[in-house]
């Protein structure tokens, strides 16, 4: 017997198929183990014949990527889409991409209009002129966070960061040239603060490192720099030296591990974006609807369930300029950094 919940999902899927959506969609049943369905690929990029946001050309809200979306995420997505639709008057349908790579492809083809992107996902889509930022995620009261390059004080590197004034004291090239042909400790290959952005900074300063080691997490980078037996310097978020996991074993870590250079708060968290295919006048309307949504208990809960957002802040694309520049300066393939 088909339950009302399952019937609703079937109707949503059938409606999406009529729009040529490229997302793989799944019907989930509480009584069976879900199995991925094959991706439905459009034969061509859909052509809009009506005003966007109308019944015949609805706006497509992409929920957080997942190969096996849960009922709670689907229900929360319904809450978000219904609220945005009621506040804007635009017809909204929801889809769930299997991965962020699929999502980026759909944004490029016009098969998604509103969604959330990771920092690297945003950098890719923004540079392709596929999206414009609407809202930034706030985490622990901050929309951006910074990074730092650290070294053991016994290495005799000159620190060019003043911890009293919280400022770097010289130019970038002078500060980082001392790491030429030195070995770096990074946390992991996708970390913005523990690898990608510091690497971009070194390359921007034309510094070539000798070798590198990846240590899985940022407290481990601090430990390695403290021990002074694995690498010459490392990179972490601000301030990984104060991690509770280090406090008992390394009481003098703040003195022995010194900050050589600090990268200001330029690394973003996830954001909410809108497709540049939509008329610009839609920006403020959709942006306002999300702001009002977050003011309601049901809306805030739905945003947390779908996107992991507890708070948001209005943002402009210009706020991401330095992050995008340093991510590109790293020379890494940003698409390969998307998890």
Buried (B, 14 or more C-beta within 10 A) or exposed (E): EEEEBBEEBEEBBEEBEEBBBBBBBBBBEEEEEBEEEEBBEBEEEBEEEEEBBEEEBBBBBBBBBBBEBEEEBBBBBBBBBBBBBEBBEBBBBBBBBBBBBBBBBBBBBBBBBBBBBBBBBBBBBBEEEBBBBBBBBBBEEBBBBBBBBBBBBEBEBEBBBEEEEEEBEEEBEEBBEBBEEBBBBBBBEBBBBBBBBBBBBBBBBEBEBEEBBBBEBBBBBBBBBBEBEBBBBBBBBBBBBEBEEBEEEBEEBBEBBBBBBBBBBBBBBBBBBBBBBBEEEBBEBBBBBBBEBBEEEEBBEBBBBBBEBBBBEBBEBEBBEBBBBBBBBBEBEBEEBBE
